[in-house]
Amino acid sequence: MKLLILGGTVFLGRHIVEAALARGHEVTLFNRGQHNPDLFPDVEKLRGDRNGDMSSLAGRHWDAAIDTSGFIPRVVKASTQALAESVKHYTFISSISVFADFTKGGIDENSPLAKLADESMEDVTNETYGALKALCEQAAEMGMPGRVLVVRPGLIVGPDDPTDRFTYWPHRVSQGGEVLAPGRPDQQIQFIDVRDLAEWIVRMVEAGKTGIYNATGPDYQLTIGRIP
């Protein structure tokens, strides 16, 4: 397949590229070239800004596009409009942060979504991120009705994670001794390895799957205590 990846050089995006190449696909990256521009020297790279100049995409065609860098609904809408005649299938990488209420268990793809009082808001903060992602999902589906796969990952962990929000803990625990940790010892945490997620996404694209999928690992209950 010929795959266009919007982004593709940070964490999940770079692992999607690696998974796609490993499975024999022809990959093109479209991004601003601001993050890890020297990655994947043998992959075609189109420079541009999806919040402005997308002219480098004109006149090109791919089997599918994977959007790893959509955070603002207006920008996602513009991207799907620009690619509506250029790709057959569009994957939007969303987040389980789209859900409105995390105080109850059993959240599934049909659970209520977070909302913004002002849907024109474009400031991406901890408070607005989830609701903006939910609006991005809607923008993608409106731009390419019936052709969109929405993936809502949970806590993604693994190599090249720029946040260190998970990798810090196994590294610290491996050093031994008492570990000071926040939160409740009985709090359940679900996570997914970025390599597993990336390959699954590529396989879903290969199969032409559409619709909305939560994507996280099985239930794990992490118990915090004294490390010998």
VOGU-958261 format. One line per 8 residues: their letters; for each residue z, x, y negated of N, C-alpha, C, CB. Coordinates in nm, 2 decimals. Each point is the difference from the previous one (the first is absolute). Glycine has a CB too. Layout:
N
a = Z/X/Y/Z/X/Y/Z/X/Y/Z/X/Y; ...
//
This chain:
228
mkllilgg = 0.00/0.08/0.12/0.00/-0.08/-0.12/0.00/0.09/-0.13/0.12/-0.18/0.13; -0.18/0.12/-0.23/0.01/0.07/-0.13/0.12/-0.07/-0.08/-0.26/0.05/0.00; 0.36/0.03/-0.03/0.12/-0.05/-0.06/0.01/0.05/-0.14/0.11/-0.02/0.22; -0.08/-0.06/-0.32/0.04/0.03/-0.13/0.15/-0.01/-0.02/-0.23/-0.07/-0.09; 0.30/0.17/0.05/0.14/-0.01/-0.02/0.03/0.02/-0.15/0.05/0.09/0.24; 0.02/-0.19/-0.30/0.04/0.01/-0.14/0.14/0.07/0.00/-0.13/-0.21/-0.06; 0.13/0.33/0.02/0.12/0.09/0.01/-0.03/0.10/0.10/0.15/-0.19/-0.08; -0.06/0.20/0.18/-0.02/0.08/0.12/0.05/0.14/0.00/-0.19/-0.14/0.02
tvflgrhi = 0.27/0.17/-0.12/0.05/0.14/0.00/0.16/0.01/-0.01/-0.22/0.07/-0.11; 0.29/-0.18/0.12/0.14/0.00/-0.01/0.06/-0.08/0.12/-0.01/0.02/-0.26; 0.10/0.04/0.33/0.07/-0.06/0.11/-0.08/-0.08/0.09/0.20/0.00/-0.14; -0.18/-0.14/0.14/-0.07/-0.08/0.09/-0.15/0.02/-0.01/0.18/-0.17/-0.01; -0.23/0.17/-0.11/-0.15/0.02/-0.02/-0.06/0.12/0.07/0.03/-0.11/-0.22; 0.04/0.22/0.21/-0.05/0.12/0.06/0.00/-0.01/0.15/0.08/0.14/-0.20; 0.02/-0.21/0.26/0.01/-0.01/0.14/-0.11/-0.10/0.05/0.25/0.05/-0.01; -0.28/-0.15/-0.07/-0.11/-0.09/0.03/-0.13/0.08/0.01/0.12/-0.20/-0.11
veaalarg = -0.14/0.29/0.01/-0.12/0.08/0.00/0.00/0.08/0.13/-0.01/0.01/-0.25; 0.12/0.06/0.29/0.00/0.08/0.12/-0.02/-0.08/0.12/0.16/0.15/-0.11; -0.11/-0.27/0.12/-0.02/-0.09/0.11/-0.14/-0.04/0.01/0.23/-0.08/-0.01; -0.29/0.04/-0.10/-0.14/-0.04/0.00/-0.10/0.11/0.04/0.06/-0.16/-0.18; -0.03/0.28/0.13/-0.09/0.12/0.04/0.02/0.03/0.15/0.02/0.09/-0.24; 0.11/-0.10/0.29/0.02/0.03/0.14/-0.07/-0.10/0.09/0.22/0.10/-0.06; -0.25/-0.22/0.01/-0.06/-0.10/0.08/-0.15/0.00/-0.03/0.21/-0.14/0.00; -0.26/0.24/-0.07/-0.15/0.02/-0.01/-0.06/-0.08/-0.12/0.00/0.04/0.24
hevtlfnr = 0.08/-0.09/-0.33/-0.06/-0.08/-0.11/-0.05/0.09/-0.11/0.15/-0.19/0.06; -0.24/0.14/-0.14/-0.05/0.07/-0.12/0.08/-0.05/-0.12/-0.24/0.03/0.10; 0.31/0.06/-0.17/0.09/-0.04/-0.10/-0.04/0.04/-0.14/0.18/0.01/0.17; -0.17/-0.10/-0.27/-0.02/0.03/-0.14/0.13/-0.03/-0.07/-0.25/-0.05/0.01; 0.29/0.14/-0.10/0.12/-0.03/-0.08/-0.04/-0.03/-0.14/0.14/0.15/0.14; -0.08/-0.25/-0.20/-0.01/-0.03/-0.14/0.13/0.01/-0.07/-0.20/-0.15/0.04; 0.22/0.24/-0.13/0.13/0.01/-0.07/-0.03/0.09/-0.13/0.13/-0.02/0.22; -0.02/0.04/-0.29/-0.01/0.07/-0.13/0.01/0.15/0.02/0.10/-0.19/-0.11
gqhnpdlf = -0.07/0.24/0.23/0.01/0.14/0.02/0.13/0.06/-0.05/-0.25/0.01/0.00; 0.35/-0.09/-0.02/0.12/0.05/-0.06/0.11/0.05/0.10/-0.05/-0.15/-0.19; 0.04/0.10/0.31/0.09/0.03/0.11/-0.07/0.07/0.11/0.15/-0.19/-0.07; -0.10/0.31/0.10/-0.06/0.08/0.12/-0.15/0.00/0.00/0.21/-0.06/0.13; -0.27/0.09/-0.24/-0.15/-0.01/0.00/-0.07/0.10/0.10/0.02/-0.06/-0.24; 0.05/0.16/0.29/-0.07/0.09/0.09/0.01/-0.04/0.15/0.05/0.18/-0.17; 0.02/-0.29/0.19/0.01/-0.05/0.14/-0.14/-0.05/0.05/0.24/-0.07/-0.04; -0.26/0.09/0.17/-0.12/-0.05/0.06/-0.13/0.05/-0.06/0.13/-0.20/0.06
pdveklrg = -0.15/0.34/-0.06/-0.11/0.06/-0.07/-0.14/-0.05/0.05/0.15/0.19/-0.04; -0.15/-0.24/0.17/-0.13/-0.04/0.06/-0.03/-0.15/-0.02/0.03/0.19/0.16; 0.06/-0.26/-0.23/-0.01/-0.14/-0.02/-0.07/-0.03/-0.14/0.20/-0.05/0.15; -0.29/-0.04/-0.15/-0.06/-0.04/-0.13/0.10/-0.06/-0.09/-0.22/-0.04/0.11; 0.22/0.09/-0.24/0.10/-0.05/-0.10/-0.07/-0.05/-0.12/0.17/0.16/0.08; -0.15/-0.29/-0.12/-0.05/-0.06/-0.12/0.11/-0.01/-0.10/-0.18/-0.13/0.13; 0.16/0.18/-0.25/0.10/0.00/-0.10/-0.02/-0.12/-0.09/0.02/0.25/0.01; 0.09/-0.31/-0.05/-0.01/-0.11/-0.09/0.14/-0.05/-0.02/-0.23/-0.06/0.07
drngdmss = 0.24/-0.05/-0.14/0.13/-0.07/-0.03/-0.02/-0.15/0.02/0.07/0.19/-0.17; 0.00/-0.24/0.26/-0.01/-0.14/0.03/0.05/-0.09/-0.11/0.02/0.05/0.24; 0.05/0.01/-0.33/0.05/-0.07/-0.12/-0.10/0.02/-0.12/0.24/0.02/0.08; -0.36/0.02/-0.04/-0.10/0.02/-0.11/-0.14/0.03/0.06/0.18/0.09/-0.15; -0.21/0.04/0.18/-0.13/0.04/0.04/-0.01/0.00/0.15/-0.02/0.13/-0.21; -0.05/-0.23/0.26/-0.03/0.00/0.15/-0.15/0.02/0.02/0.20/-0.15/0.04; -0.27/0.21/-0.13/-0.15/0.01/0.00/-0.04/0.08/0.12/-0.01/-0.02/-0.24; 0.09/0.12/0.29/-0.04/0.08/0.11/-0.02/-0.08/0.13/0.11/0.19/-0.11
lagrhwda = -0.06/-0.31/0.12/-0.01/-0.09/0.12/-0.13/-0.08/-0.01/0.24/-0.01/0.01; -0.31/0.01/-0.12/-0.12/-0.09/-0.01/-0.11/0.05/0.09/0.06/-0.04/-0.24; -0.12/-0.06/0.30/-0.12/0.03/0.09/0.03/0.05/0.13/-0.12/0.04/-0.20; 0.25/-0.03/0.24/0.04/0.05/0.13/0.05/-0.11/0.09/0.07/0.22/-0.11; -0.07/-0.20/0.24/0.04/-0.10/0.09/0.09/0.07/0.12/-0.21/-0.14/-0.05; 0.31/0.07/0.09/0.09/0.04/0.10/0.03/-0.12/0.10/0.10/0.18/-0.15; -0.06/-0.15/0.27/0.04/-0.10/0.09/0.13/-0.07/-0.04/-0.12/0.12/0.18; 0.21/-0.04/-0.24/0.13/-0.05/-0.03/0.07/0.09/-0.11/0.02/-0.10/0.23
aidtsgfi = 0.06/0.04/-0.31/0.08/0.07/-0.10/0.15/-0.02/0.04/-0.18/-0.03/-0.18; 0.26/0.14/0.15/0.14/-0.01/0.02/0.07/0.04/-0.13/-0.02/0.06/0.25; 0.09/-0.15/-0.30/0.07/0.01/-0.14/0.14/0.05/0.02/-0.15/-0.18/-0.10; 0.17/0.31/0.08/0.14/0.05/0.02/0.07/0.02/-0.14/-0.07/0.11/0.21; 0.01/-0.15/-0.32/0.05/0.03/-0.13/0.00/-0.11/-0.10/-0.08/0.23/0.04; 0.09/-0.36/0.02/0.00/-0.11/-0.09/0.14/-0.05/-0.03/-0.23/-0.06/0.09; 0.26/0.06/-0.22/0.13/-0.05/-0.04/0.00/-0.11/-0.11/0.08/0.23/0.05; -0.19/-0.24/-0.12/-0.02/-0.10/-0.11/-0.10/-0.10/0.04/0.07/0.18/-0.17
prvvkast = -0.04/-0.31/0.16/-0.10/-0.10/0.05/-0.13/0.01/-0.08/0.19/-0.15/0.05; -0.19/0.17/-0.18/-0.13/0.01/-0.07/-0.09/0.11/0.05/0.12/-0.09/-0.20; -0.06/0.20/0.24/-0.07/0.12/0.05/-0.06/-0.03/0.14/0.14/0.15/-0.14; -0.06/-0.22/0.22/-0.04/-0.03/0.14/-0.12/-0.10/-0.01/0.23/0.04/0.09; -0.22/-0.14/-0.18/-0.10/-0.10/-0.02/-0.13/0.07/-0.04/0.17/-0.17/-0.07; -0.16/0.27/-0.03/-0.12/0.07/-0.04/-0.06/0.08/0.11/0.09/0.01/-0.23; -0.01/0.05/0.32/-0.05/0.08/0.11/-0.07/-0.09/0.10/0.19/0.16/-0.03; -0.14/-0.28/0.07/-0.06/-0.08/0.09/-0.13/-0.06/-0.06/0.22/-0.06/0.10
qalaesvk = -0.23/0.03/-0.23/-0.12/-0.04/-0.06/-0.11/0.10/0.01/0.14/-0.15/-0.15; -0.09/0.28/0.12/-0.10/0.11/0.00/-0.06/0.03/0.14/0.12/0.09/-0.19; -0.04/-0.12/0.29/-0.03/0.03/0.14/-0.05/-0.12/0.08/0.16/0.19/-0.01; -0.16/-0.31/-0.04/-0.03/-0.12/0.07/-0.13/0.01/0.08/0.13/-0.13/-0.17; -0.23/0.19/0.10/-0.13/0.01/0.06/-0.03/0.14/0.07/-0.08/-0.16/-0.17; 0.19/0.24/0.17/-0.02/0.14/0.05/0.07/0.02/0.13/-0.02/0.08/-0.23; 0.12/-0.16/0.26/0.08/0.01/0.13/0.01/-0.13/0.07/0.13/0.19/-0.10; -0.12/-0.19/0.23/0.01/-0.12/0.08/0.15/-0.04/0.01/-0.21/0.06/0.12
hytfissi = 0.30/0.03/-0.13/0.14/-0.02/0.04/0.09/0.08/-0.10/-0.06/-0.04/0.25; 0.17/-0.02/-0.29/0.09/0.07/-0.09/0.14/-0.01/0.05/-0.15/-0.06/-0.19; 0.21/0.18/0.20/0.14/0.00/0.04/0.09/0.04/-0.12/-0.07/0.07/0.23; 0.17/-0.16/-0.26/0.09/0.03/-0.11/0.14/0.04/0.06/-0.13/-0.17/-0.15; 0.18/0.29/0.11/0.13/0.04/0.04/0.10/-0.05/-0.09/-0.10/0.21/0.10; 0.18/-0.31/-0.05/0.10/-0.06/-0.09/0.14/0.05/0.04/-0.14/-0.21/-0.01; 0.24/0.13/0.02/0.14/0.05/0.03/0.08/-0.12/0.04/-0.02/0.19/-0.16; 0.12/-0.17/0.25/0.10/-0.11/0.02/0.08/-0.03/-0.12/0.00/0.07/0.24
svfadftk = -0.01/0.01/-0.34/0.07/-0.03/-0.13/-0.05/-0.13/-0.06/0.04/0.24/-0.03; -0.15/-0.30/0.08/-0.05/-0.12/-0.06/0.09/-0.12/0.02/-0.23/0.09/0.04; 0.32/-0.08/0.06/0.08/-0.12/0.03/0.11/-0.02/-0.10/-0.05/0.04/0.24; 0.08/-0.17/-0.26/0.10/-0.04/-0.10/0.14/0.02/0.03/-0.16/-0.17/-0.06; 0.20/0.16/0.19/0.14/0.00/0.04/0.02/0.09/0.13/0.03/-0.23/-0.10; 0.05/0.33/0.08/0.03/0.09/0.11/0.14/-0.01/0.05/-0.17/0.16/-0.09; 0.23/-0.27/0.05/0.14/-0.02/0.04/0.01/-0.07/0.14/0.07/-0.01/-0.24; -0.18/-0.04/0.29/-0.01/-0.07/0.13/-0.09/0.08/0.09/0.05/-0.22/-0.11
ggidensp = -0.02/0.22/0.24/-0.09/0.06/0.10/-0.11/-0.09/0.03/0.19/0.13/0.09; -0.28/-0.08/0.00/-0.11/-0.08/0.05/-0.11/-0.02/-0.10/0.16/-0.11/0.14; -0.18/0.20/-0.23/-0.11/-0.01/-0.09/-0.13/0.02/0.07/0.14/0.09/-0.19; -0.24/-0.18/0.17/-0.13/0.02/0.06/-0.11/-0.01/-0.11/0.09/-0.09/0.22; -0.21/0.09/-0.18/-0.11/0.00/-0.09/-0.01/-0.13/-0.09/-0.12/0.14/0.16; 0.19/-0.25/-0.12/-0.01/-0.12/-0.07/0.12/-0.02/-0.09/-0.13/-0.10/0.18; 0.23/0.20/-0.19/0.12/-0.02/-0.08/-0.04/0.00/-0.15/0.13/0.12/0.18; -0.05/-0.18/-0.26/-0.03/-0.02/-0.14/-0.01/0.14/-0.07/0.12/-0.21/0.00
laklades = -0.21/0.22/-0.10/-0.03/0.12/-0.07/0.07/0.01/-0.13/-0.22/0.01/0.12; 0.24/0.11/-0.17/0.06/0.02/-0.13/-0.10/-0.04/-0.11/0.14/0.19/0.09; -0.09/-0.23/-0.20/-0.08/-0.05/-0.11/0.04/0.06/-0.13/-0.04/-0.21/0.12; -0.05/0.22/-0.21/0.03/0.05/-0.14/0.00/-0.12/-0.09/-0.11/0.22/0.05; 0.20/-0.22/-0.14/0.01/-0.11/-0.10/-0.13/0.01/-0.09/0.25/0.00/0.00; -0.29/0.12/-0.03/-0.12/0.03/-0.08/-0.10/0.07/0.09/0.13/0.01/-0.22; -0.23/-0.07/0.27/-0.10/0.06/0.10/-0.10/0.09/-0.07/0.03/-0.20/0.14; -0.02/0.21/-0.27/-0.08/0.10/-0.07/0.07/0.14/-0.01/-0.11/-0.19/-0.13
medvtnet = 0.23/0.19/0.17/0.08/0.13/0.00/-0.07/0.10/0.09/0.21/-0.13/-0.04; -0.22/0.26/-0.02/-0.07/0.10/0.08/0.09/0.13/0.01/-0.22/-0.09/-0.07; 0.34/0.08/0.02/0.09/0.11/0.02/0.06/0.01/0.14/0.06/-0.02/-0.25; -0.09/0.12/0.32/0.05/0.02/0.14/0.13/0.06/0.00/-0.24/0.02/0.09; 0.34/-0.10/-0.05/0.14/0.05/0.00/0.06/-0.04/0.14/0.03/-0.01/-0.25; 0.09/0.05/0.27/0.07/-0.04/0.13/0.01/-0.15/0.00/0.13/0.21/0.01; -0.12/-0.28/-0.12/0.02/-0.14/-0.01/-0.13/-0.08/0.01/0.20/0.04/-0.14; -0.31/0.02/0.10/-0.13/-0.07/-0.01/-0.09/0.04/0.12/0.02/-0.02/-0.25
ygalkalc = 0.01/0.13/0.31/-0.10/0.05/0.10/-0.04/-0.10/0.11/0.11/0.22/-0.04; -0.01/-0.29/0.10/-0.03/-0.09/0.11/-0.08/-0.12/-0.04/0.21/0.07/0.10; -0.17/-0.13/-0.22/-0.08/-0.11/-0.05/-0.14/0.04/-0.04/0.22/-0.11/-0.08; -0.24/0.22/0.02/-0.13/0.05/-0.03/-0.08/0.02/0.12/0.09/0.11/-0.20; -0.03/-0.05/0.31/-0.08/0.01/0.12/-0.04/-0.13/0.06/0.13/0.21/0.05; -0.04/-0.31/-0.06/-0.04/-0.13/0.05/-0.12/-0.06/-0.08/0.24/-0.04/0.07; -0.24/0.06/-0.20/-0.12/-0.04/-0.08/-0.12/0.08/0.03/0.16/-0.07/-0.18; -0.14/0.20/0.22/-0.12/0.08/0.04/-0.06/-0.06/0.13/0.10/0.21/-0.11
eqaaemgm = -0.02/-0.25/0.20/-0.05/-0.06/0.12/-0.09/-0.12/-0.03/0.21/0.08/0.12; -0.16/-0.16/-0.21/-0.07/-0.12/-0.04/-0.14/0.04/-0.07/0.22/-0.13/-0.02; -0.21/0.23/-0.06/-0.12/0.04/-0.07/-0.11/0.05/0.09/0.15/0.06/-0.20; -0.10/0.02/0.31/-0.09/0.05/0.09/-0.07/-0.11/0.08/0.14/0.20/0.02; -0.06/-0.30/0.03/-0.06/-0.11/0.07/-0.09/-0.09/-0.08/0.20/0.00/0.14; -0.17/-0.01/-0.27/-0.09/-0.08/-0.09/-0.13/0.08/-0.02/0.20/-0.10/-0.12; -0.19/0.23/0.11/-0.13/0.08/-0.02/-0.09/0.00/0.12/0.13/0.14/-0.16; -0.07/-0.14/0.28/-0.08/0.01/0.12/0.06/-0.10/0.11/-0.06/0.24/-0.05
pgrvlvvr = 0.05/-0.37/0.02/0.06/-0.10/0.09/-0.05/0.01/0.14/0.02/-0.15/-0.19; 0.08/0.15/0.28/-0.03/0.01/0.14/-0.03/0.14/0.06/-0.08/-0.23/-0.03; 0.08/0.33/-0.06/-0.04/0.13/0.04/0.11/0.10/-0.02/-0.23/-0.05/-0.05; 0.35/0.01/0.03/0.11/0.09/-0.04/0.11/0.01/0.11/-0.05/-0.06/-0.24; 0.09/0.18/0.27/0.11/0.03/0.08/0.11/0.05/-0.09/-0.14/0.06/0.20; 0.26/-0.13/-0.20/0.11/0.04/-0.08/0.11/0.06/0.10/-0.05/-0.18/-0.18; 0.09/0.30/0.15/0.10/0.07/0.08/0.13/0.02/-0.09/-0.18/0.12/0.14; 0.29/-0.17/-0.08/0.13/0.01/-0.08/0.09/0.10/0.08/-0.03/-0.24/-0.09
pglivgpd = 0.02/0.36/0.06/0.09/0.10/0.07/0.14/-0.02/-0.05/-0.19/0.16/0.02; 0.28/-0.12/0.07/0.14/0.01/-0.04/0.03/0.14/-0.04/0.07/-0.18/0.16; 0.05/0.24/-0.12/0.03/0.14/-0.03/-0.08/0.09/0.07/0.23/-0.07/-0.05; -0.32/0.14/-0.02/-0.09/0.09/0.07/0.06/0.14/0.00/-0.20/-0.13/-0.07; 0.20/0.20/0.18/0.07/0.13/0.01/-0.10/0.10/0.07/0.23/-0.11/0.02; -0.21/0.23/-0.04/-0.08/0.11/0.07/-0.04/0.10/-0.09/-0.07/-0.17/0.15; -0.03/0.26/-0.11/-0.04/0.11/-0.07/-0.07/-0.03/-0.13/-0.03/0.11/0.21; 0.05/-0.03/-0.31/-0.06/-0.01/-0.14/0.06/-0.11/-0.08/-0.21/0.08/0.10
dptdrfty = 0.32/-0.14/-0.06/0.07/-0.10/-0.08/0.05/0.07/-0.13/0.07/-0.14/0.21; -0.12/0.10/-0.33/0.04/0.06/-0.12/0.14/-0.04/-0.05/-0.24/0.02/-0.06; 0.29/-0.13/0.11/0.13/-0.06/-0.05/0.12/0.07/0.07/-0.12/-0.22/-0.05; 0.10/0.27/0.17/0.11/0.06/0.08/0.11/-0.10/0.02/-0.05/0.22/-0.10; 0.02/-0.35/0.09/0.11/-0.10/0.01/0.05/-0.02/0.15/-0.10/-0.12/-0.20; 0.02/0.16/0.29/0.04/-0.01/0.14/0.02/0.14/0.06/-0.12/-0.21/0.03; 0.03/0.30/-0.05/0.00/0.13/0.06/0.13/0.08/-0.04/-0.25/0.00/0.01; 0.30/-0.03/-0.12/0.13/0.07/-0.04/0.11/-0.01/0.11/-0.06/-0.04/-0.24
wphrvsqg = 0.07/-0.09/0.29/0.11/-0.03/0.09/-0.01/0.07/0.13/0.01/-0.22/-0.11; -0.12/0.22/0.19/0.00/0.08/0.12/0.02/0.15/-0.02/-0.14/-0.18/0.10; 0.09/0.22/-0.21/0.02/0.15/-0.04/0.14/0.03/-0.02/-0.23/0.01/-0.10; 0.30/-0.10/0.02/0.14/0.02/-0.03/0.09/-0.01/0.12/-0.04/-0.09/-0.23; 0.01/-0.01/0.31/0.08/-0.03/0.12/-0.01/0.12/0.10/-0.03/-0.25/-0.03; -0.09/0.31/0.04/-0.03/0.11/0.09/0.09/0.12/-0.04/-0.23/-0.08/0.04; 0.27/0.09/-0.16/0.08/0.11/-0.05/0.15/-0.01/0.05/-0.15/0.02/-0.20; 0.19/-0.14/0.25/0.13/-0.02/0.05/0.10/-0.03/-0.11/-0.06/0.15/0.19
gevlapgr = 0.19/-0.17/-0.14/0.11/-0.03/-0.10/0.00/-0.14/-0.04/-0.02/0.23/-0.08; 0.11/-0.26/-0.01/0.02/-0.14/-0.05/-0.11/-0.03/-0.11/0.25/0.01/0.04; -0.31/-0.13/-0.03/-0.11/-0.04/-0.09/0.04/-0.12/-0.08/-0.17/0.09/0.16; 0.17/-0.07/-0.29/0.03/-0.11/-0.09/-0.13/-0.08/-0.02/0.18/0.13/-0.12; -0.17/-0.26/0.15/-0.12/-0.08/0.00/0.03/-0.14/-0.07/-0.09/0.11/0.21; -0.01/-0.16/-0.28/0.03/-0.13/-0.07/-0.03/-0.12/0.09/-0.07/0.11/-0.21; 0.11/-0.23/0.16/-0.03/-0.12/0.08/0.10/-0.03/0.11/-0.23/0.04/-0.05; 0.20/-0.15/0.12/0.09/-0.04/0.11/-0.04/0.06/0.13/0.03/-0.22/-0.12
pdqqiqfi = 0.07/0.27/0.20/-0.03/0.06/0.13/-0.08/-0.09/0.10/0.20/0.14/-0.03; -0.18/-0.28/0.01/-0.06/-0.09/0.09/-0.13/-0.06/-0.05/0.22/-0.05/0.08; -0.27/0.11/-0.19/-0.13/-0.05/-0.05/-0.12/0.03/0.08/0.10/0.02/-0.23; -0.18/-0.11/0.27/-0.12/0.02/0.08/-0.11/0.06/-0.09/0.07/-0.18/0.16; -0.14/0.28/-0.10/-0.11/0.06/-0.07/-0.12/0.00/0.09/0.15/0.14/-0.13; -0.27/-0.19/0.08/-0.12/0.01/0.07/-0.09/0.10/-0.07/0.02/-0.24/0.08; -0.09/0.32/0.00/-0.09/0.10/-0.06/-0.12/0.02/0.09/0.19/0.12/-0.11; -0.30/-0.06/0.06/-0.12/0.03/0.08/-0.05/0.14/-0.03/-0.06/-0.25/0.00
dvrdlaew = 0.02/0.32/0.10/-0.06/0.13/-0.02/-0.14/-0.01/-0.07/0.13/0.09/0.20; -0.15/-0.01/-0.30/-0.12/-0.01/-0.08/-0.12/0.02/0.09/0.12/0.08/-0.21; -0.11/0.01/0.31/-0.12/0.03/0.08/-0.03/-0.12/0.09/0.06/0.24/0.00; 0.04/-0.31/0.05/-0.03/-0.12/0.08/-0.06/-0.11/-0.08/0.19/0.06/0.15; -0.14/-0.07/-0.28/-0.05/-0.11/-0.09/-0.14/0.03/-0.03/0.23/-0.04/-0.09; -0.26/0.17/0.05/-0.14/0.03/-0.04/-0.10/-0.03/0.11/0.10/0.18/-0.15; -0.07/-0.14/0.27/-0.09/-0.02/0.11/-0.02/-0.15/0.03/0.06/0.23/0.10; 0.05/-0.30/-0.10/-0.01/-0.15/0.02/-0.09/-0.06/-0.11/0.23/0.00/0.11
ivrmveag = -0.21/0.04/-0.23/-0.08/-0.06/-0.11/-0.15/0.03/0.03/0.19/0.03/-0.17; -0.22/0.09/0.21/-0.14/0.04/0.02/-0.06/-0.09/0.12/0.04/0.24/-0.09; 0.04/-0.26/0.19/-0.04/-0.08/0.12/-0.02/-0.14/-0.04/0.13/0.15/0.15; -0.04/-0.21/-0.24/-0.02/-0.13/-0.05/-0.13/-0.02/-0.08/0.25/-0.02/-0.01; -0.28/0.12/-0.07/-0.13/0.00/-0.08/-0.12/0.00/0.10/0.12/0.12/-0.19; -0.11/-0.03/0.29/-0.11/0.01/0.10/-0.02/-0.14/0.06/0.06/0.24/0.05; 0.05/-0.31/-0.02/-0.01/-0.14/0.06/-0.04/-0.11/-0.10/0.17/0.08/0.17; -0.18/-0.04/-0.29/-0.03/-0.11/-0.10/0.10/-0.10/-0.02/-0.23/0.04/0.06
ktgiynat = 0.36/-0.01/-0.04/0.11/-0.09/-0.01/0.02/-0.04/-0.15/0.11/0.09/0.21; -0.08/-0.22/-0.23/0.04/-0.05/-0.13/0.13/-0.07/0.01/-0.24/-0.02/-0.07; 0.30/-0.02/-0.05/0.12/-0.07/0.00/0.11/0.10/-0.05/-0.07/-0.16/0.18; 0.20/0.11/-0.16/0.12/0.08/-0.05/0.08/0.04/0.12/0.00/-0.13/-0.22; 0.04/0.26/0.21/0.09/0.05/0.11/0.11/0.08/-0.06/-0.20/0.01/0.16; 0.32/-0.04/-0.12/0.12/0.09/-0.03/-0.02/0.11/0.10/0.15/-0.19/-0.08; -0.12/0.31/0.03/-0.02/0.12/0.08/0.13/0.09/-0.01/-0.25/-0.01/-0.03; 0.34/0.00/0.13/0.11/0.08/0.00/0.05/0.02/0.14/0.07/-0.08/-0.23
gpdyqlti = 0.02/0.17/0.26/0.04/0.03/0.13/0.10/-0.11/0.06/-0.04/0.24/-0.05; 0.09/-0.21/0.17/0.10/-0.10/0.06/0.13/0.01/-0.07/-0.12/0.03/0.22; 0.21/-0.12/-0.19/0.13/0.00/-0.06/0.08/0.12/0.05/0.00/-0.25/-0.02; 0.06/0.32/-0.08/0.09/0.11/0.03/0.13/-0.02/-0.07/-0.19/0.16/0.04; 0.30/-0.14/0.02/0.13/-0.01/-0.07/0.06/0.14/0.00/0.04/-0.24/0.07; -0.04/0.30/-0.19/0.04/0.13/-0.02/0.15/0.00/-0.03/-0.22/0.07/-0.09; 0.30/0.00/0.17/0.14/0.01/-0.02/0.04/0.13/-0.06/0.04/-0.15/0.20; 0.02/0.14/-0.32/0.04/0.12/-0.07/0.15/0.04/0.04/-0.16/-0.07/-0.20
grip = 0.18/0.19/0.23/0.13/0.04/0.04/0.02/0.15/-0.01/0.02/-0.20/0.16; 0.08/0.25/-0.10/0.02/0.15/-0.01/-0.09/0.07/0.10/0.24/-0.04/-0.07; -0.31/0.14/0.02/-0.09/0.08/0.08/0.08/0.12/0.05/-0.21/-0.08/-0.13; 0.22/0.11/0.26/0.08/0.11/0.05/-0.07/0.13/-0.04/0.08/-0.14/0.19
//
